[in-house]
Amino acid sequence: MKLAVIGAGQRGMIYARYAYEKRGAEIVAIVDINEEKRTIAAREFQVPQDMLFDNTEDFFSKGKIADAVILATMDRDHYGHVMPAIDLGYDILLEKPISPDIQECLKIQENAHKHNVKIVVCHVLRYTQFFSTIKQVIDSGEL
């Protein structure tokens, strides 16, 4: 499977590493406004320089170059990133929330259905204080 990563921060990289290391996915493009994050991700996944983008417009202008995208950008930007991905036929692994705006969520759902695109919404809690405390208690042997 070929994947593009849109948002190479902590969450995006967690999903990308899992797909790459555990599922044998090929990371073919990295999109991030932060040059350092793009460079680190490119080095880790051997992504060529011409497949690094500082904005989604340039990435989407290439057409469909992967099977799916990992989308882990700021919540407020999800709608503007998800809709063109759907229009190009990308399946999407989307960091929650779908959008902070319910009307945008409904439009995303409608567009995904129209284009027969699958969206998987991820909600990782392992880094929250609650789960960190549970892990510490288990690791300590108290339970």
N, CA, C and O atoms as CSV, one atom per row, in Angstrom:
chain,resi,resn,atom,element,x,y,z
A,1,MET,N,N,0.844,-1.177,0.000
A,1,MET,CA,C,0.000,0.000,0.000
A,1,MET,C,C,0.886,1.236,0.000
A,1,MET,O,O,1.873,1.303,0.733
A,2,LYS,N,N,0.532,2.205,-0.818
A,2,LYS,CA,C,1.248,3.476,-0.864
A,2,LYS,C,C,0.452,4.515,-0.080
A,2,LYS,O,O,-0.749,4.689,-0.284
A,3,LEU,N,N,1.157,5.203,0.827
A,3,LEU,CA,C,0.520,6.205,1.678
A,3,LEU,C,C,1.203,7.553,1.535
A,3,LEU,O,O,2.413,7.635,1.320
A,4,ALA,N,N,0.414,8.603,1.657
A,4,ALA,CA,C,0.936,9.959,1.787
A,4,ALA,C,C,0.590,10.434,3.189
A,4,ALA,O,O,-0.486,10.131,3.705
A,5,VAL,N,N,1.493,11.171,3.799
A,5,VAL,CA,C,1.280,11.690,5.147
A,5,VAL,C,C,1.053,13.189,5.044
A,5,VAL,O,O,1.917,13.924,4.564
A,6,ILE,N,N,-0.099,13.634,5.491
A,6,ILE,CA,C,-0.413,15.060,5.531
A,6,ILE,C,C,-0.447,15.442,7.005
A,6,ILE,O,O,-1.409,15.150,7.716
A,7,GLY,N,N,0.609,16.093,7.446
A,7,GLY,CA,C,0.779,16.425,8.856
A,7,GLY,C,C,1.772,15.466,9.481
A,7,GLY,O,O,1.393,14.392,9.950
A,8,ALA,N,N,3.044,15.849,9.491
A,8,ALA,CA,C,4.117,14.962,9.970
A,8,ALA,C,C,4.515,15.271,11.409
A,8,ALA,O,O,5.681,15.145,11.783
A,9,GLY,N,N,3.537,15.673,12.206
A,9,GLY,CA,C,3.781,15.886,13.633
A,9,GLY,C,C,3.738,14.557,14.368
A,9,GLY,O,O,3.841,13.495,13.754
A,10,GLN,N,N,3.588,14.620,15.675
A,10,GLN,CA,C,3.634,13.415,16.505
A,10,GLN,C,C,2.612,12.362,16.072
A,10,GLN,O,O,2.976,11.206,15.852
A,11,ARG,N,N,1.350,12.744,15.948
A,11,ARG,CA,C,0.307,11.766,15.608
A,11,ARG,C,C,0.483,11.220,14.196
A,11,ARG,O,O,0.403,10.010,13.980
A,12,GLY,N,N,0.720,12.097,13.247
A,12,GLY,CA,C,0.916,11.640,11.872
A,12,GLY,C,C,2.060,10.656,11.756
A,12,GLY,O,O,1.972,9.672,11.022
A,13,MET,N,N,3.137,10.922,12.483
A,13,MET,CA,C,4.303,10.046,12.434
A,13,MET,C,C,4.042,8.716,13.146
A,13,MET,O,O,4.566,7.684,12.725
A,14,ILE,N,N,3.251,8.724,14.204
A,14,ILE,CA,C,2.895,7.466,14.875
A,14,ILE,C,C,2.169,6.552,13.892
A,14,ILE,O,O,2.508,5.375,13.769
A,15,TYR,N,N,1.180,7.086,13.199
A,15,TYR,CA,C,0.419,6.283,12.239
A,15,TYR,C,C,1.300,5.842,11.075
A,15,TYR,O,O,1.228,4.696,10.633
A,16,ALA,N,N,2.133,6.759,10.580
A,16,ALA,CA,C,3.011,6.431,9.450
A,16,ALA,C,C,4.006,5.338,9.828
A,16,ALA,O,O,4.221,4.400,9.061
A,17,ARG,N,N,4.609,5.457,11.000
A,17,ARG,CA,C,5.574,4.434,11.445
A,17,ARG,C,C,4.901,3.063,11.572
A,17,ARG,O,O,5.458,2.046,11.159
A,18,TYR,N,N,3.723,3.052,12.136
A,18,TYR,CA,C,3.021,1.775,12.281
A,18,TYR,C,C,2.763,1.160,10.903
A,18,TYR,O,O,3.045,-0.018,10.688
A,19,ALA,N,N,2.235,1.943,9.985
A,19,ALA,CA,C,1.938,1.430,8.642
A,19,ALA,C,C,3.201,0.949,7.942
A,19,ALA,O,O,3.196,-0.081,7.267
A,20,TYR,N,N,4.267,1.691,8.107
A,20,TYR,CA,C,5.547,1.386,7.458
A,20,TYR,C,C,6.215,0.158,8.076
A,20,TYR,O,O,6.620,-0.762,7.365
A,21,GLU,N,N,6.324,0.153,9.403
A,21,GLU,CA,C,7.063,-0.908,10.094
A,21,GLU,C,C,6.256,-2.195,10.263
A,21,GLU,O,O,6.800,-3.290,10.121
A,22,LYS,N,N,4.986,-2.070,10.559
A,22,LYS,CA,C,4.178,-3.253,10.885
A,22,LYS,C,C,3.366,-3.782,9.709
A,22,LYS,O,O,3.003,-4.958,9.684
A,23,ARG,N,N,3.082,-2.931,8.747
A,23,ARG,CA,C,2.219,-3.334,7.635
A,23,ARG,C,C,2.912,-3.266,6.276
A,23,ARG,O,O,2.319,-3.613,5.254
A,24,GLY,N,N,4.159,-2.820,6.264
A,24,GLY,CA,C,4.920,-2.786,5.017
A,24,GLY,C,C,4.473,-1.728,4.029
A,24,GLY,O,O,4.743,-1.840,2.834
A,25,ALA,N,N,3.791,-0.701,4.516
A,25,ALA,CA,C,3.346,0.369,3.625
A,25,ALA,C,C,4.541,1.170,3.126
A,25,ALA,O,O,5.560,1.289,3.807
A,26,GLU,N,N,4.397,1.709,1.938
A,26,GLU,CA,C,5.405,2.604,1.372
A,26,GLU,C,C,4.900,4.037,1.544
A,26,GLU,O,O,3.812,4.376,1.080
A,27,ILE,N,N,5.684,4.865,2.205
A,27,ILE,CA,C,5.322,6.274,2.358
A,27,ILE,C,C,5.877,6.993,1.132
A,27,ILE,O,O,7.092,7.059,0.942
A,28,VAL,N,N,4.984,7.530,0.303
A,28,VAL,CA,C,5.415,8.090,-0.983
A,28,VAL,C,C,5.438,9.611,-1.022
A,28,VAL,O,O,6.021,10.196,-1.935
A,29,ALA,N,N,4.810,10.260,-0.044
A,29,ALA,CA,C,4.799,11.726,-0.018
A,29,ALA,C,C,4.594,12.204,1.413
A,29,ALA,O,O,3.937,11.550,2.224
A,30,ILE,N,N,5.178,13.365,1.697
A,30,ILE,CA,C,5.033,14.011,3.004
A,30,ILE,C,C,4.585,15.444,2.758
A,30,ILE,O,O,5.169,16.162,1.946
A,31,VAL,N,N,3.537,15.849,3.472
A,31,VAL,CA,C,3.051,17.226,3.401
A,31,VAL,C,C,3.077,17.798,4.814
A,31,VAL,O,O,2.429,17.262,5.713
A,32,ASP,N,N,3.814,18.870,5.009
A,32,ASP,CA,C,3.829,19.553,6.305
A,32,ASP,C,C,4.362,20.961,6.089
A,32,ASP,O,O,5.280,21.165,5.295
A,33,ILE,N,N,3.791,21.927,6.789
A,33,ILE,CA,C,4.255,23.307,6.651
A,33,ILE,C,C,5.621,23.518,7.287
A,33,ILE,O,O,6.322,24.479,6.968
A,34,ASN,N,N,5.998,22.611,8.193
A,34,ASN,CA,C,7.264,22.730,8.908
A,34,ASN,C,C,8.361,21.975,8.148
A,34,ASN,O,O,8.302,20.752,8.013
A,35,GLU,N,N,9.353,22.707,7.658
A,35,GLU,CA,C,10.414,22.102,6.848
A,35,GLU,C,C,11.192,21.035,7.617
A,35,GLU,O,O,11.541,19.995,7.058
A,36,GLU,N,N,11.460,21.290,8.885
A,36,GLU,CA,C,12.216,20.323,9.681
A,36,GLU,C,C,11.459,18.996,9.806
A,36,GLU,O,O,12.052,17.925,9.676
A,37,LYS,N,N,10.159,19.072,10.056
A,37,LYS,CA,C,9.357,17.848,10.165
A,37,LYS,C,C,9.315,17.096,8.838
A,37,LYS,O,O,9.398,15.868,8.810
A,38,ARG,N,N,9.187,17.838,7.739
A,38,ARG,CA,C,9.208,17.194,6.415
A,38,ARG,C,C,10.521,16.466,6.184
A,38,ARG,O,O,10.542,15.331,5.710
A,39,THR,N,N,11.617,17.138,6.526
A,39,THR,CA,C,12.949,16.572,6.305
A,39,THR,C,C,13.169,15.320,7.146
A,39,THR,O,O,13.688,14.320,6.650
A,40,ILE,N,N,12.780,15.370,8.405
A,40,ILE,CA,C,12.929,14.211,9.292
A,40,ILE,C,C,12.107,13.037,8.766
A,40,ILE,O,O,12.597,11.909,8.705
A,41,ALA,N,N,10.861,13.302,8.388
A,41,ALA,CA,C,9.995,12.238,7.867
A,41,ALA,C,C,10.548,11.681,6.559
A,41,ALA,O,O,10.532,10.469,6.343
A,42,ALA,N,N,11.031,12.552,5.696
A,42,ALA,CA,C,11.584,12.105,4.410
A,42,ALA,C,C,12.770,11.185,4.620
A,42,ALA,O,O,12.904,10.166,3.942
A,43,ARG,N,N,13.614,11.541,5.545
A,43,ARG,CA,C,14.790,10.721,5.843
A,43,ARG,C,C,14.363,9.360,6.402
A,43,ARG,O,O,14.886,8.323,5.995
A,44,GLU,N,N,13.423,9.374,7.325
A,44,GLU,CA,C,12.983,8.127,7.961
A,44,GLU,C,C,12.341,7.160,6.964
A,44,GLU,O,O,12.552,5.949,7.042
A,45,PHE,N,N,11.556,7.700,6.028
A,45,PHE,CA,C,10.809,6.848,5.101
A,45,PHE,C,C,11.382,6.832,3.683
A,45,PHE,O,O,10.765,6.283,2.770
A,46,GLN,N,N,12.551,7.427,3.500
A,46,GLN,CA,C,13.217,7.489,2.194
A,46,GLN,C,C,12.312,8.084,1.105
A,46,GLN,O,O,12.196,7.538,0.008
A,47,VAL,N,N,11.686,9.198,1.430
A,47,VAL,CA,C,10.816,9.886,0.479
A,47,VAL,C,C,11.667,10.872,-0.310
A,47,VAL,O,O,12.373,11.685,0.286
A,48,PRO,N,N,11.615,10.819,-1.645
A,48,PRO,CA,C,12.436,11.728,-2.448
A,48,PRO,C,C,12.013,13.188,-2.290
A,48,PRO,O,O,10.861,13.488,-1.978
A,49,GLN,N,N,12.951,14.066,-2.508
A,49,GLN,CA,C,12.748,15.508,-2.329
A,49,GLN,C,C,11.558,16.040,-3.131
A,49,GLN,O,O,10.837,16.921,-2.663
A,50,ASP,N,N,11.352,15.507,-4.332
A,50,ASP,CA,C,10.261,16.017,-5.167
A,50,ASP,C,C,8.880,15.560,-4.696
A,50,ASP,O,O,7.866,15.927,-5.289
A,51,MET,N,N,8.844,14.759,-3.631
A,51,MET,CA,C,7.569,14.319,-3.066
A,51,MET,C,C,7.352,14.885,-1.662
A,51,MET,O,O,6.575,14.349,-0.873
A,52,LEU,N,N,8.053,15.974,-1.373
A,52,LEU,CA,C,7.867,16.711,-0.121
A,52,LEU,C,C,7.145,18.004,-0.453
A,52,LEU,O,O,7.529,18.714,-1.383
A,53,PHE,N,N,6.106,18.311,0.300
A,53,PHE,CA,C,5.270,19.474,0.009
A,53,PHE,C,C,5.046,20.290,1.273
A,53,PHE,O,O,4.884,19.741,2.362
A,54,ASP,N,N,5.041,21.612,1.111
A,54,ASP,CA,C,4.767,22.474,2.261
A,54,ASP,C,C,3.309,22.921,2.303
A,54,ASP,O,O,2.917,23.688,3.183
A,55,ASN,N,N,2.505,22.443,1.351
A,55,ASN,CA,C,1.082,22.768,1.354
A,55,ASN,C,C,0.308,21.674,0.620
A,55,ASN,O,O,0.853,20.970,-0.230
A,56,THR,N,N,-0.953,21.550,0.964
A,56,THR,CA,C,-1.777,20.495,0.364
A,56,THR,C,C,-2.137,20.795,-1.081
A,56,THR,O,O,-2.344,19.872,-1.869
A,57,GLU,N,N,-2.214,22.065,-1.442
A,57,GLU,CA,C,-2.572,22.406,-2.818
A,57,GLU,C,C,-1.570,21.810,-3.802
A,57,GLU,O,O,-1.963,21.211,-4.804
A,58,ASP,N,N,-0.282,21.970,-3.522
A,58,ASP,CA,C,0.743,21.407,-4.409
A,58,ASP,C,C,0.675,19.883,-4.425
A,58,ASP,O,O,0.821,19.260,-5.477
A,59,PHE,N,N,0.455,19.289,-3.262
A,59,PHE,CA,C,0.337,17.829,-3.197
A,59,PHE,C,C,-0.854,17.351,-4.024
A,59,PHE,O,O,-0.706,16.461,-4.861
A,60,PHE,N,N,-2.030,17.933,-3.798
A,60,PHE,CA,C,-3.224,17.480,-4.509
A,60,PHE,C,C,-3.142,17.755,-6.009
A,60,PHE,O,O,-3.782,17.059,-6.798
A,61,SER,N,N,-2.364,18.756,-6.412
A,61,SER,CA,C,-2.231,19.060,-7.842
A,61,SER,C,C,-1.526,17.932,-8.601
A,61,SER,O,O,-1.594,17.883,-9.829
A,62,LYS,N,N,-0.853,17.032,-7.890
A,62,LYS,CA,C,-0.183,15.880,-8.516
A,62,LYS,C,C,-1.178,14.787,-8.913
A,62,LYS,O,O,-0.812,13.840,-9.608
A,63,GLY,N,N,-2.432,14.916,-8.475
A,63,GLY,CA,C,-3.400,13.852,-8.717
A,63,GLY,C,C,-3.290,12.788,-7.643
A,63,GLY,O,O,-2.737,13.029,-6.570
A,64,LYS,N,N,-3.816,11.621,-7.935
A,64,LYS,CA,C,-3.792,10.532,-6.947
A,64,LYS,C,C,-2.495,9.747,-7.110
A,64,LYS,O,O,-2.328,8.993,-8.068
A,65,ILE,N,N,-1.578,9.933,-6.160
A,65,ILE,CA,C,-0.258,9.298,-6.234
A,65,ILE,C,C,-0.064,8.236,-5.154
A,65,ILE,O,O,1.013,7.650,-5.045
A,66,ALA,N,N,-1.099,7.989,-4.361
A,66,ALA,CA,C,-1.031,6.987,-3.294
A,66,ALA,C,C,-2.386,6.297,-3.201
A,66,ALA,O,O,-3.364,6.731,-3.810
A,67,ASP,N,N,-2.425,5.229,-2.438
A,67,ASP,CA,C,-3.696,4.534,-2.221
A,67,ASP,C,C,-4.551,5.243,-1.178
A,67,ASP,O,O,-5.779,5.246,-1.254
A,68,ALA,N,N,-3.874,5.842,-0.204
A,68,ALA,CA,C,-4.577,6.472,0.911
A,68,ALA,C,C,-3.704,7.563,1.508
A,68,ALA,O,O,-2.499,7.624,1.261
A,69,VAL,N,N,-4.339,8.425,2.302
A,69,VAL,CA,C,-3.593,9.457,3.019
A,69,VAL,C,C,-3.818,9.299,4.515
A,69,VAL,O,O,-4.895,8.918,4.973
A,70,ILE,N,N,-2.767,9.603,5.252
A,70,ILE,CA,C,-2.851,9.765,6.698
A,70,ILE,C,C,-2.977,11.261,6.911
A,70,ILE,O,O,-2.071,12.015,6.553
A,71,LEU,N,N,-4.085,11.700,7.487
A,71,LEU,CA,C,-4.317,13.129,7.645
A,71,LEU,C,C,-4.338,13.467,9.128
A,71,LEU,O,O,-5.274,13.117,9.847
A,72,ALA,N,N,-3.293,14.151,9.573
A,72,ALA,CA,C,-3.150,14.497,10.993
A,72,ALA,C,C,-2.738,15.960,11.119
A,72,ALA,O,O,-1.697,16.285,11.690
A,73,THR,N,N,-3.574,16.824,10.575
A,73,THR,CA,C,-3.315,18.258,10.637
A,73,THR,C,C,-4.156,18.880,11.749
A,73,THR,O,O,-4.861,18.178,12.473
A,74,MET,N,N,-4.074,20.188,11.874
A,74,MET,CA,C,-4.861,20.891,12.885
A,74,MET,C,C,-6.350,20.671,12.628
A,74,MET,O,O,-6.789,20.643,11.478
A,75,ASP,N,N,-7.119,20.515,13.696
A,75,ASP,CA,C,-8.554,20.247,13.581
A,75,ASP,C,C,-9.246,21.235,12.648
A,75,ASP,O,O,-10.057,20.840,11.811
A,76,ARG,N,N,-8.928,22.502,12.791
A,76,ARG,CA,C,-9.596,23.546,12.006
A,76,ARG,C,C,-9.324,23.414,10.507
A,76,ARG,O,O,-10.061,23.968,9.691
A,77,ASP,N,N,-8.271,22.683,10.143
A,77,ASP,CA,C,-7.891,22.529,8.737
A,77,ASP,C,C,-8.422,21.251,8.102
A,77,ASP,O,O,-8.271,21.057,6.896
A,78,HIS,N,N,-9.036,20.383,8.882
A,78,HIS,CA,C,-9.446,19.084,8.356
A,78,HIS,C,C,-10.339,19.201,7.128
A,78,HIS,O,O,-10.089,18.536,6.122
A,79,TYR,N,N,-11.368,20.028,7.190
A,79,TYR,CA,C,-12.321,20.128,6.078
A,79,TYR,C,C,-11.605,20.482,4.778
A,79,TYR,O,O,-11.834,19.852,3.746
A,80,GLY,N,N,-10.746,21.482,4.831
A,80,GLY,CA,C,-10.030,21.924,3.635
A,80,GLY,C,C,-9.035,20.914,3.107
A,80,GLY,O,O,-8.633,20.992,1.946
A,81,HIS,N,N,-8.627,19.965,3.940
A,81,HIS,CA,C,-7.704,18.919,3.503
A,81,HIS,C,C,-8.446,17.642,3.107
A,81,HIS,O,O,-8.050,16.957,2.164
A,82,VAL,N,N,-9.508,17.328,3.820
A,82,VAL,CA,C,-10.250,16.093,3.559
A,82,VAL,C,C,-11.017,16.163,2.243
A,82,VAL,O,O,-11.007,15.203,1.473
A,83,MET,N,N,-11.676,17.273,1.978
A,83,MET,CA,C,-12.534,17.342,0.792
A,83,MET,C,C,-11.768,17.114,-0.515
A,83,MET,O,O,-12.232,16.326,-1.340
A,84,PRO,N,N,-10.621,17.760,-0.746
A,84,PRO,CA,C,-9.905,17.456,-1.994
A,84,PRO,C,C,-9.362,16.029,-2.029
A,84,PRO,O,O,-9.253,15.434,-3.101
A,85,ALA,N,N,-9.022,15.478,-0.869
A,85,ALA,CA,C,-8.565,14.085,-0.829
A,85,ALA,C,C,-9.697,13.150,-1.261
A,85,ALA,O,O,-9.478,12.207,-2.022
A,86,ILE,N,N,-10.893,13.418,-0.774
A,86,ILE,CA,C,-12.057,12.625,-1.178
A,86,ILE,C,C,-12.296,12.778,-2.675
A,86,ILE,O,O,-12.507,11.789,-3.378
A,87,ASP,N,N,-12.262,14.007,-3.158
A,87,ASP,CA,C,-12.521,14.257,-4.581
A,87,ASP,C,C,-11.560,13.495,-5.485
A,87,ASP,O,O,-11.924,13.108,-6.596
A,88,LEU,N,N,-10.329,13.278,-5.011
A,88,LEU,CA,C,-9.339,12.527,-5.792
A,88,LEU,C,C,-9.456,11.013,-5.589
A,88,LEU,O,O,-8.769,10.239,-6.255
A,89,GLY,N,N,-10.324,10.599,-4.674
A,89,GLY,CA,C,-10.536,9.171,-4.457
A,89,GLY,C,C,-9.627,8.525,-3.438
A,89,GLY,O,O,-9.502,7.301,-3.403
A,90,TYR,N,N,-8.985,9.337,-2.602
A,90,TYR,CA,C,-8.132,8.788,-1.549
A,90,TYR,C,C,-8.973,8.230,-0.412
A,90,TYR,O,O,-9.910,8.887,0.041
A,91,ASP,N,N,-8.653,7.021,0.059
A,91,ASP,CA,C,-9.150,6.582,1.357
A,91,ASP,C,C,-8.330,7.341,2.396
A,91,ASP,O,O,-7.183,7.705,2.134
A,92,ILE,N,N,-8.910,7.582,3.574
A,92,ILE,CA,C,-8.295,8.507,4.530
A,92,ILE,C,C,-8.284,7.920,5.933
A,92,ILE,O,O,-9.303,7.441,6.430
A,93,LEU,N,N,-7.119,7.966,6.562
A,93,LEU,CA,C,-7.005,7.736,7.995
A,93,LEU,C,C,-6.934,9.141,8.594
A,93,LEU,O,O,-5.963,9.866,8.377
A,94,LEU,N,N,-7.955,9.515,9.340
A,94,LEU,CA,C,-8.119,10.890,9.806
A,94,LEU,C,C,-8.032,10.959,11.320
A,94,LEU,O,O,-8.792,10.294,12.024
A,95,GLU,N,N,-7.113,11.757,11.815
A,95,GLU,CA,C,-7.043,12.008,13.254
A,95,GLU,C,C,-8.301,12.778,13.661
A,95,GLU,O,O,-8.723,13.702,12.965
A,96,LYS,N,N,-8.891,12.392,14.783
A,96,LYS,CA,C,-10.114,13.048,15.247
A,96,LYS,C,C,-9.855,14.514,15.557
A,96,LYS,O,O,-8.715,14.890,15.829
A,97,PRO,N,N,-10.871,15.337,15.522
A,97,PRO,CA,C,-12.228,15.092,15.063
A,97,PRO,C,C,-12.301,15.151,13.539
A,97,PRO,O,O,-11.373,15.622,12.882
A,98,ILE,N,N,-13.404,14.672,12.990
A,98,ILE,CA,C,-13.583,14.804,11.547
A,98,ILE,C,C,-13.478,16.280,11.195
A,98,ILE,O,O,-12.770,16.656,10.261
A,99,SER,N,N,-14.183,17.105,11.941
A,99,SER,CA,C,-14.122,18.565,11.839
A,99,SER,C,C,-14.729,19.121,13.118
A,99,SER,O,O,-15.584,18.474,13.721
A,100,PRO,N,N,-14.303,20.311,13.545
A,100,PRO,CA,C,-14.948,20.906,14.719
A,100,PRO,C,C,-16.343,21.467,14.407
A,100,PRO,O,O,-17.057,21.893,15.315
A,101,ASP,N,N,-16.724,21.468,13.142
A,101,ASP,CA,C,-18.002,22.034,12.707
A,101,ASP,C,C,-18.916,20.907,12.210
A,101,ASP,O,O,-18.550,20.177,11.288
A,102,ILE,N,N,-20.089,20.763,12.807
A,102,ILE,CA,C,-20.984,19.656,12.467
A,102,ILE,C,C,-21.426,19.712,11.006
A,102,ILE,O,O,-21.564,18.666,10.371
A,103,GLN,N,N,-21.648,20.898,10.464
A,103,GLN,CA,C,-22.055,21.001,9.057
A,103,GLN,C,C,-20.945,20.508,8.130
A,103,GLN,O,O,-21.213,19.864,7.116
A,104,GLU,N,N,-19.692,20.817,8.488
A,104,GLU,CA,C,-18.565,20.306,7.701
A,104,GLU,C,C,-18.487,18.788,7.799
A,104,GLU,O,O,-18.194,18.116,6.811
A,105,CYS,N,N,-18.746,18.248,8.982
A,105,CYS,CA,C,-18.753,16.786,9.154
A,105,CYS,C,C,-19.775,16.141,8.223
A,105,CYS,O,O,-19.490,15.135,7.575
A,106,LEU,N,N,-20.957,16.725,8.163
A,106,LEU,CA,C,-22.012,16.174,7.311
A,106,LEU,C,C,-21.634,16.262,5.833
A,106,LEU,O,O,-21.910,15.337,5.070
A,107,LYS,N,N,-21.010,17.359,5.427
A,107,LYS,CA,C,-20.567,17.500,4.032
A,107,LYS,C,C,-19.466,16.493,3.701
A,107,LYS,O,O,-19.443,15.927,2.608
A,108,ILE,N,N,-18.565,16.277,4.641
A,108,ILE,CA,C,-17.504,15.279,4.447
A,108,ILE,C,C,-18.129,13.898,4.279
A,108,ILE,O,O,-17.760,13.151,3.373
A,109,GLN,N,N,-19.073,13.564,5.150
A,109,GLN,CA,C,-19.739,12.263,5.076
A,109,GLN,C,C,-20.435,12.093,3.722
A,109,GLN,O,O,-20.319,11.045,3.086
A,110,GLU,N,N,-21.142,13.107,3.298
A,110,GLU,CA,C,-21.862,13.053,2.026
A,110,GLU,C,C,-20.892,12.887,0.852
A,110,GLU,O,O,-21.132,12.078,-0.045
A,111,ASN,N,N,-19.802,13.650,0.862
A,111,ASN,CA,C,-18.830,13.585,-0.229
A,111,ASN,C,C,-18.115,12.233,-0.255
A,111,ASN,O,O,-17.859,11.685,-1.327
A,112,ALA,N,N,-17.794,11.701,0.914
A,112,ALA,CA,C,-17.139,10.390,0.985
A,112,ALA,C,C,-18.062,9.307,0.425
A,112,ALA,O,O,-17.618,8.417,-0.301
A,113,HIS,N,N,-19.333,9.389,0.763
A,113,HIS,CA,C,-20.302,8.421,0.247
A,113,HIS,C,C,-20.416,8.544,-1.276
A,113,HIS,O,O,-20.440,7.539,-1.988
A,114,LYS,N,N,-20.483,9.761,-1.756
A,114,LYS,CA,C,-20.606,10.029,-3.200
A,114,LYS,C,C,-19.429,9.434,-3.976
A,114,LYS,O,O,-19.616,8.887,-5.063
A,115,HIS,N,N,-18.227,9.537,-3.427
A,115,HIS,CA,C,-17.017,9.071,-4.113
A,115,HIS,C,C,-16.584,7.667,-3.678
A,115,HIS,O,O,-15.532,7.178,-4.089
A,116,ASN,N,N,-17.414,7.022,-2.837
A,116,ASN,CA,C,-17.100,5.677,-2.345
A,116,ASN,C,C,-15.724,5.617,-1.682
A,116,ASN,O,O,-14.937,4.704,-1.932
A,117,VAL,N,N,-15.454,6.602,-0.839
A,117,VAL,CA,C,-14.177,6.717,-0.129
A,117,VAL,C,C,-14.373,6.280,1.322
A,117,VAL,O,O,-15.369,6.622,1.960
A,118,LYS,N,N,-13.418,5.529,1.820
A,118,LYS,CA,C,-13.453,5.103,3.219
A,118,LYS,C,C,-12.669,6.099,4.070
A,118,LYS,O,O,-11.567,6.511,3.707
A,119,ILE,N,N,-13.251,6.478,5.204
A,119,ILE,CA,C,-12.572,7.337,6.169
A,119,ILE,C,C,-12.552,6.603,7.506
A,119,ILE,O,O,-13.595,6.206,8.026
A,120,VAL,N,N,-11.361,6.430,8.048
A,120,VAL,CA,C,-11.199,5.840,9.371
A,120,VAL,C,C,-10.784,6.971,10.300
A,120,VAL,O,O,-9.758,7.615,10.081
A,121,VAL,N,N,-11.577,7.213,11.331
A,121,VAL,CA,C,-11.278,8.281,12.282
A,121,VAL,C,C,-10.548,7.666,13.474
A,121,VAL,O,O,-11.046,6.741,14.115
A,122,CYS,N,N,-9.368,8.193,13.755
A,122,CYS,CA,C,-8.532,7.668,14.838
A,122,CYS,C,C,-8.662,8.546,16.077
A,122,CYS,O,O,-8.810,9.765,15.998
A,123,HIS,N,N,-8.603,7.884,17.207
A,123,HIS,CA,C,-8.695,8.583,18.485
A,123,HIS,C,C,-7.733,7.887,19.441
A,123,HIS,O,O,-8.098,6.911,20.096
A,124,VAL,N,N,-6.532,8.382,19.516
A,124,VAL,CA,C,-5.498,7.771,20.348
A,124,VAL,C,C,-5.511,8.424,21.726
A,124,VAL,O,O,-5.410,9.645,21.846
A,125,LEU,N,N,-5.634,7.603,22.754
A,125,LEU,CA,C,-5.680,8.126,24.123
A,125,LEU,C,C,-4.481,7.706,24.965
A,125,LEU,O,O,-4.367,8.108,26.123
A,126,ARG,N,N,-3.592,6.907,24.399
A,126,ARG,CA,C,-2.526,6.330,25.236
A,126,ARG,C,C,-1.616,7.372,25.865
A,126,ARG,O,O,-0.897,7.059,26.815
A,127,TYR,N,N,-1.625,8.600,25.364
A,127,TYR,CA,C,-0.738,9.627,25.914
A,127,TYR,C,C,-1.437,10.534,26.922
A,127,TYR,O,O,-0.821,11.453,27.462
A,128,THR,N,N,-2.729,10.280,27.180
A,128,THR,CA,C,-3.433,11.102,28.162
A,128,THR,C,C,-2.999,10.712,29.575
A,128,THR,O,O,-2.505,9.608,29.802
A,129,GLN,N,N,-3.188,11.625,30.509
A,129,GLN,CA,C,-2.781,11.395,31.895
A,129,GLN,C,C,-3.441,10.155,32.477
A,129,GLN,O,O,-2.795,9.380,33.182
A,130,PHE,N,N,-4.710,9.964,32.191
A,130,PHE,CA,C,-5.446,8.818,32.723
A,130,PHE,C,C,-4.762,7.502,32.350
A,130,PHE,O,O,-4.499,6.669,33.218
A,131,PHE,N,N,-4.478,7.318,31.067
A,131,PHE,CA,C,-3.866,6.068,30.618
A,131,PHE,C,C,-2.398,5.968,31.017
A,131,PHE,O,O,-1.895,4.870,31.255
A,132,SER,N,N,-1.714,7.091,31.090
A,132,SER,CA,C,-0.321,7.076,31.557
A,132,SER,C,C,-0.253,6.606,33.007
A,132,SER,O,O,0.639,5.843,33.377
A,133,THR,N,N,-1.197,7.064,33.825
A,133,THR,CA,C,-1.243,6.659,35.233
A,133,THR,C,C,-1.555,5.168,35.356
A,133,THR,O,O,-0.929,4.467,36.152
A,134,ILE,N,N,-2.512,4.685,34.580
A,134,ILE,CA,C,-2.838,3.255,34.606
A,134,ILE,C,C,-1.610,2.428,34.234
A,134,ILE,O,O,-1.318,1.422,34.881
A,135,LYS,N,N,-0.896,2.847,33.202
A,135,LYS,CA,C,0.306,2.120,32.782
A,135,LYS,C,C,1.355,2.116,33.890
A,135,LYS,O,O,1.998,1.094,34.129
A,136,GLN,N,N,1.531,3.248,34.566
A,136,GLN,CA,C,2.505,3.314,35.661
A,136,GLN,C,C,2.134,2.351,36.790
A,136,GLN,O,O,2.998,1.676,37.348
A,137,VAL,N,N,0.847,2.295,37.118
A,137,VAL,CA,C,0.391,1.398,38.183
A,137,VAL,C,C,0.633,-0.062,37.780
A,137,VAL,O,O,1.115,-0.857,38.587
A,138,ILE,N,N,0.303,-0.407,36.555
A,138,ILE,CA,C,0.524,-1.779,36.081
A,138,ILE,C,C,2.009,-2.110,36.069
A,138,ILE,O,O,2.416,-3.172,36.539
A,139,ASP,N,N,2.817,-1.203,35.532
A,139,ASP,CA,C,4.266,-1.428,35.462
A,139,ASP,C,C,4.907,-1.540,36.846
A,139,ASP,O,O,5.916,-2.223,37.017
A,140,SER,N,N,4.313,-0.864,37.831
A,140,SER,CA,C,4.881,-0.894,39.187
A,140,SER,C,C,4.629,-2.227,39.897
A,140,SER,O,O,5.281,-2.537,40.893
A,141,GLY,N,N,3.680,-3.011,39.378
A,141,GLY,CA,C,3.371,-4.295,39.998
A,141,GLY,C,C,2.272,-4.216,41.037
A,141,GLY,O,O,1.946,-5.230,41.654
A,142,GLU,N,N,1.684,-3.037,41.254
A,142,GLU,CA,C,0.613,-2.892,42.238
A,142,GLU,C,C,-0.615,-3.716,41.877
A,142,GLU,O,O,-1.367,-4.124,42.761
A,143,LEU,N,N,-0.822,-3.958,40.617
A,143,LEU,CA,C,-1.984,-4.758,40.179
A,143,LEU,C,C,-1.551,-6.120,39.722
A,143,LEU,O,O,-2.385,-6.931,39.319
